[in-house]
Amino acid sequence: MNPFAGARERISVRAVDDAAVRKLAEELGILQTAARILIGRNITDADVCRRFFSPSFRNFHDPFCMRGMEKAVPRILAAVSGKEKITVYGDYDVDGITGTAILIRVLRTLGASCGYYLPNRLTEGYGVSAGGVRQIAGNGAQLLITVDCGITADEEVALGRTLGIDTIVTDHHEPGASLPAAVALLNPKLTGNPYPDKDLAGVGVVLKLCQALGAITGRGNALWEPYLDLAALGTAADIVPLLGENRIITRFGFERLRRTENIGLAALIRLQCLGDKPLSTNEVGFQLAPCINAAGRLGDPRRAVELLLTDNEETAEAYAKELRNVNFERRSIDAGVWEEANEWVLQHGDPEKDFAIVIGNSNWHAGVIGIVASRLAEKFHRPAILFSMRNDGSARGSGRSIPGFHLLNALRECAGLLETFGGHAAAAGINMRSASLSAFRSRFNEVVRARLGPQDLTPVVQADAELPLSAVTPELYAFIKAMEPFGPGNTRPVLYCRNLHYRYMPRIVGNNHLKLMVSGDGQAMDAIGFNFGDRLDELCRAPALSLAFYLDENEWNGKKTLQMKVRGIAL
């Protein structure tokens, strides 16, 4: 077996102060395990805990705290009153698409003449393009508002100005060394911006703009609250920390999503057989967002915007079916790319030397390489960058990182080999010449090796609390449910039980999944380890084991029971 394929996770239990645990448990009247989970996440104050479990719009920040809002709002309202044509320039992912749909609906409610433009991922790439600006100018627009892009579009914004277009940038990505000369820049990450919540998604920045428009026009929350379902969808899909305002957006947005009044979104929910199920991060990430993303990955992203803008049932049904079918096609394509990329690593990778995975292929579809890079980074626990090589000698890359490694900063040290790049700590997009692939692989690997040691390349399962199996109770599960929605910054708690024994010997079920029932402290519990099937032989030889797991609920024949979802195994 290639040693790349044999990595084993380490399990680490987060250390917290026992006295602080007892104090918080007493103050809130909760289980000590629950208090341990909260304190491990730096939620140590009783009032902060209460706000965490009871999100409220009272804790929404004043949108005018965001620098640039005082310029953006009057310029938009002047365009509305002056009957100027406004174009919303969105990104082609779920964050950009939902933000585009929200802003268009709000602007049209205010009486604006408003259209939109989304770039084609395959021909234009990410961000504001010169060709797009020229097309928008040719259509007579006088105001351009970006969504989820534009903070590095210095040249494109300048071009727009020469063509008679003012630009307002709404974005949440990291700014570059210089800033575009726009009418207003709305980005909480800008240096010196006093806005308290730096982690808004692109759609979240749009929501704050709409909140400000509601305040100034006297329409209040009624202008933007109906679109919290779209805001929650975009926020959860963009993998931003689900704390602060993002937690408020997703908590209330998921509630609205269950009874959405958006005809297109409702059609997609029905097609995905989610109509009678509670909707949260998992359903968004694995069933709704992929369909919306697929439109841009394999072609024209406008199909997804039209789904969210239509008020016609038949049109909604048609777009929903098209997006679902495109997602089926996308899954087929990325399965082929995954098979080839995974095989390349197993055949050619050297875990002693390769601290990063960098691969390119002329047959790989540019729309799916990011998905495959994410899977490679997760499986081999190394930063991974995949390139789609073109006939003209150019290469488009998409990269994903691992915890503790800032991908964008690493790429800055490789800038001499790249034509363009951008992104953030966890993900990035790259353009370069195909001929530079080998040199980039070497240079990027040097940068990674300088930042990471061998211990950093072993996946670590961080458990929130260690407890006996007898303490895994319905009361604890109810507490964990109350912590939803889960996501970055508020991940689903991982529990750890030592010295467990088999009630029945483990076996393989489904596609390489491990099924077992364990016992300890006089209690037995069912467990499932997805993709842990290759551990069967060593488990059968072990007299006891320890498990790190998510606590979940399994329903069978109408009966609900607690179940462990295995995240790590120690023998």
N, C-alpha and C positions, 0 to 999 in steps of 0.2 A: 504493500500500500504506500502510495506517495505520502510523505509525512504531512503535506499540506492538508490531507484529508483526515488526519487523525487527531486534530486538536481537541482537547478536553477543557471544559469550562472550569473556572475556579469559583467557589462560593464564598462570599464574604458577608458577614453580618454587620450592619451599621452599628457603631458604638454610640450610645447615648447615656446621659446622666440618669442613674436610677432614681435619685431623689427628685429630679425634675419630672420624671415620669409619674411618680406617686402623687406629686403636687398637682399636676395637670389633670390626672385621672380623678382626683378628689374634687377639684374645682368644677369640672364639667360633668362629673357623674358618669364616666365612661370606663370601659375596660382598660386595664393597664397596657395590654397589647395595642389597643387603639391609641392611647396616649404616646406610646413608644413610636408608633408609625408617624404621628404628627410631629413630635419633637425631632425625629430624624430628618424631617423636611423643613426644619426651622420654623415650624408653626408652634410657638411656645407660649404665646400669650392667650389667655382665655378669650379676650375680645377679638383678637385676630382669628381665632378658631371659629367663633360665632359668625364672623363675616365670611369666612371660608365656606361654612356649611349653609349660610343663608345669603347668597349673592343678591345684590340689590342695585337697581339703577341709581339709587342715592349715592353709590360709590363710583359712578361714572364721572370722569374728570370733565371739567369745562373744556369744550373743544377749542376755545380761544386761547387756552394755555399753549396750544401748538403753534409755534412760530410760523408765520406765513398765512395763517387762517384769516387774519385781519385784512389781508390783501386779496386772498382768493375769493371770499364771499362777495364783496362788493363788485369784483370784476365779473363774476358769474351773474349776479343780479342785473348788472348793467347790460350784459349780453342778452338776458331774457327780456328786459324791458325794451331794448333796442332792436329786438327781432333778429339778432345776429345768429348765424348758423354755428352751432357748437358740435364738435366731434370728440367723442370719448375714445382714446387710444388705449386699448387694454392689452393684457398679456394673454397667452393662449392656454394657460393652466387654469385649474379650478379657482384659485385665488383671484386671478385676473378676470376670469369669465363672470364669476359671481359679483365681483366689484363693478364690472362694466354694466351688468344688468341692473344692479341697484341704482347706480348713478343715473343711468338713462331713465329709469322709471321715475326717480325723484325729480330730475330736471324736466321731464315731460309733465309731471304733476304741477310744476311751477309755471308751465306754459312755454317752455323752451322749444325751439326748433333744434332737435338733437338727433344725431346719428352716431355711428361708431365704426371703428376700424380695428381689426385684429390682424397682426402679422401672421404669415404662413411660416410655421416652424421649419419646414423643409427648404423653403426658398429664401426667406428673409432672416430667419433666426430670431433670437430673443431681442426684445427691446424696440425702441423707436428707430425706424429706418428712414433714410433719406428718401427712398422711393415712396414710402408711405406718406411722408410729409408732403411731398409733391402732389400725390394723388388727392390728399385731403384739401390742399390749397386749390387744386383744379376743380374741386367740387364746391368751392365757395365758402369754406369754413373760415371764420375769423377768430375763433377761440378753440384751442385744443386742450383737453384735460387728460393727462395720462393716468392709468390705473395699474399699479403693481409694476411700474417700470418708469424709466426716464431720468433717474437721478444721475446717470452718467452720460446722458444724451446731449452733451455740450454743443457738438456740431449740428445736430439735428434741430435743436431748439433755435440755434442761430439761423439756420436755414429757414425755419418757419417764420422768423421775424422778417427776413428779407422778402418773404412771399406774402406778408401781411397777416400773419397768424400770431396771436399771443398764446402763450403756453402756461398752463398751471400743472405742475408735477405733483402727483400723489404717489408715493412709493414707500417701501419699507426696507429696501436693500441697502447695503453699505455704500456710502458715497465714495467717489474717487478723490483724487488730489485736487481737482477743480470742480466747480458746480455750474450747471447750465444757467444762462441768464434768462430765467423764466420770470413771469409776473409774480409767481409765488411758488415756493417749494414746501410741500407738506410731507415731512418725513421725520418721525420722532428720533431717528438715529443720527440726524445732523448734529455736528459739534455745536454746542451752545444752545441747542433747542431745550427749553426748560420742561417740555412735556414729560410728565412722570412715568408714563408707561411706554417703554422703548420697544416692547415686543409685539406690538400690533402686527397682524398680517396686512397685506395690501388692501384687502376688503375692509379691514378694521379702520384703516386710515380714511377710506371712502366713507365709512359709516360716520366717523367723526365730522367729516365735511358736511354730510347730510344733516347731522345733528346741529351743526352751526347754522346751516341754511334754515332749518326748522325754527331755531331760536329767533333769528333775525326777521323771518317772514311772518312770525306769529302762528305758524302751523304746529310748532312744538314737536313732541314725540310722535304724533300721528303721521308726520312726514316720513319717518324712517323705521319705526317699530314694526310695520307690516313686513319688512324685509329682513328681520332677524334670522329667519330660516336660511336665507341665502348667505347671510353673513356668517352664520355658524358653520354652514357647509364649507365655505371658502377658508375659514379660519382653521377648522379641524384638518382639512385636506393639506394645508400648507405646513403642517408639523411645527407650529410655533408653540411656545410655552402656554399651557392652558391655566394661567394664573392671572390675577388682576382683571383688567377689562376683558381679556380673552375668555376668562372663566365665566364672566357675566354674559358675554355674547353667546357662548356655546351653551350654557345652562338654559337660558331662556330661548335661545334659537332652536335647540333640539326639541324643546316642548312645542314650539310653534311648527317645527318640521313634521311632527306627528299628525298635525291637522292643517297642513299647509294649504293656503289659498292660491298658491302659484300653480296654475293648471299644468304647465309643463313638468314641473318637479313632481307633482302628484302623479302624473302619468308614468314617469320613470320609477317612482316608488312602487306603483302597482306592478309594473313589468318585472321589477326585481323581487316581487313577492314579499314586500316589506310592509304592506298595508296594515297588517294587524299586529305588527311587532313594535316594541319600543325602539326608538332610533337614537343612537349615540355615536361615539367616535368610531367604533368598530364597523358599524353599518355604513357610515360615511366613507371610511377609508378603504373598504374592500368591495363595496357594492354600488355606491352612488358616484363617488369621485372618479373611479376608473372609467366609467362610461362617459362622463363629461370631459375628462382628460383625453380620452381616445380620439375625440373629434380633432383636436389639434395635433396629436401625435402622428396621425395617418393622413392629414390633409387639412381641410378647411374648418377652423375652430368656430366659425360663425354659426354652424349648426347648433352648437351648445348654447350660444347666446340667444338664438332664436327660440330654442326650447324654453328658456327662462323668461322671454319677453312676450310670447304669444298668449292671447286670451281666447284662443279657439281650440275646442276640445279635439277636433279631428287633426288639426295641425300639430297639436301637442303629442298626440298618440303617434303620429307619423315620425316626428323628430325623435321621440323616445325610443321607438323601435330601431330607427337608424343608428342612434348612438349605442344601443345595446349590441347591435350586429357589428358595428365598427369595433366595439370592445372585444367581441369574440375574435375578430380578425387580428386585433392587436395582441391578444393573448397567444394566438397561434404563432405570430411572428416572433414575439419575445421568447417563446419556448425554444424556438430554433436557435436564436442568438445565445440564449442561456446555455444550451447544450454544447455549442461550439466553444464559448468562452470558458465554461467550467472545465471542459476537456483540455483546453490549452493550458490552463493553470496546473491541472493534474499531471500533464505530460511534460511541461517545460518549466514550471515554477520550482524554485529552490527556496524553501522556507528559511534557510540560514542566511541567504543573501537578499532575497526579495522582500523588503519591508513594505512594498506597495505593488499593486497589480496595475499594469498599463498594457493594454492590448488594442490593436486596430485591425479592421477587416473591411475590405471594399464591398462585401456582401451584406453588411449589417445595416439595418434600417435606422436612420438617425433618430426616429421618433421613439425608439424603445431602448436605446443604449443606457439611458439613465436608470430605467427600471432594473436592467440586468446588472449595472454597476452596483446598485444598492444591494442586490442579492449576493453578489460576490463579496462585497465588504462585510456583509453579515456572516456569510458562511466561513470565510477565511480570516476574518477580523484584521483586515488591512485596508487602508485607503485604496479605492479602485477607480480607475478612469478608463472608459472605453471610447474608442474613436470609430466613426464611420468615415471611411476613406472614399474620396470622390475621384472621378475620372480626370478632373482638371488639376489634380495634384493637391487639393485642399483636404483638410481633415477636420471634422466637427466632433468634439468630445464632450462627454458628460461624466462628472465625477461625483463620488459619494465618499464620506469620511467615516471614521469610527470615533467613539467618545474620547475626548481629550486631545484631538488633533484638529487644528484649524486649517481646513483645506485651502481657503482663499489666501491666507498668509503664506502658505507653502508655495502656492502658484506664483506669488509675487517674486519669489526667489528664482523662479524659472522663466521670468518674463521675457528674457532675451530670445527664447526659443518659440515664443507664442506670438500670434498676431493680435488676438483679443482674448480676454477672459473676464469673468465676473462671477459673483455668487456670494457665499457666506461661509461660515465655519463648516457646515455639514454637507454642502452641495455646491457645485460650480459647473459652468459651461465654458468651453474652450474652443478657439479656432486656431489652427496652425497649418503648416505645410506637411503633407504626408511624409516627405523626406526627412523631417525632423523627429519622427516617432522614436527611433532608436536613441538619439541623443537626449530627447526629453525623458524617456524611460530611465536612463542612467542618472540624469540630473535630478529628477523628481525622487528617485530612490535614495539618492544621497541626502536630499533634504529631509526625507522621512526618517532615515537612519539617524540623522543628527538630533532629531526631536524625540524619537521613541526608542525604548530599549526592548529586548526580547520579552520581558514581562508584560509590556504593553500590548503585545500581539496575541496574548492569551485572553479570550473573553472572560469577563468577570460577571457573575450573577450577583448583584447587590441585593441582599435580603434586608427588609425593613425590620424584621423582628424574628427572634428564635422563640419557639414555644413548644410545649408538649402537644401531642396529637389530641389529647382530651380538651385542650383549650380552643380547638378549631370548632367553633359553634355557630349556630344560626345567628346569634346575637353579633358575633364578630363579622359575619358575612353582611348583615344589615348595615353595620357601620361602614364597611368597605363600599357598599353600594351608594351610601350617602356621599362618598367622596367623588363620585362621578360629576362631570365627564373627565375621563382619563386622557392623558396625552403628555407631551414633554413638559417637564416642570411639575407635573402631577401624575406620575406614572402609576399604573395599577400596583398596589402593594404586593411585594413578594414575601412570603412566609417561609420559615425554615424549621423542619422537624428532623431531629437526629434519631439514630438507633431504631429504625422501623424494621418490621419483619413482614414477610409475605403471608397474607391470608390464603392467597392462591398464587401459584407461580406465574410470573409475567408471560405475556404472549404478544405476538404481532397481530395487529388488526389494520384493515384498510391499507393505505399506501405508506408502509414503513412506520406505522405509529405503534407505540408501546402501551399496552393495556395491563394494569396491575391493580391489585387491592392490597393495601398495607395495613398493619395494625401496630398499636403502641398505646400504652397507658390504659389498656382495657377498651380501646375504641378501634374500630376498623373504618377505612375510608377508601372509596374508589379513586383511581388516578389514571390520567391519560397523558402520555408524553408524545406530542406530535413531532414526527421526524426523529424520534429517539430509537427507532427500531434497530439500528446498528449496535445498540448497547445490550441487546438481549443476552448474548452469550456470557458476557462478563457479569451481568446481573444474576443470571441463573447460578453462577459459581459463588456468589457472595452470600454469606449468612445473614447479613443485615445491610441496610443502606440508609442514607440521609437524603432528604428531598427538599429542594427549593421549589416553590410553586405559587401560582395564583390560586386564590380560592374562588371557585365559581359554583354555579348551580347547573345540574344536569336534569333534564326532564325526559322521562321515559314512561310511556303508557299513562300519561296524565299525572305521574308522581314526580315530585321534585326532590332531589337529594343533593347534598353538598359534594363537590368533586374537586380534586386537586388537578390543576393543569401544570404539568411539570416544566420547570424552567432550568433546573440543574440537578445533577445526581452526584453524590459523593459516596464512595465505597470504603 
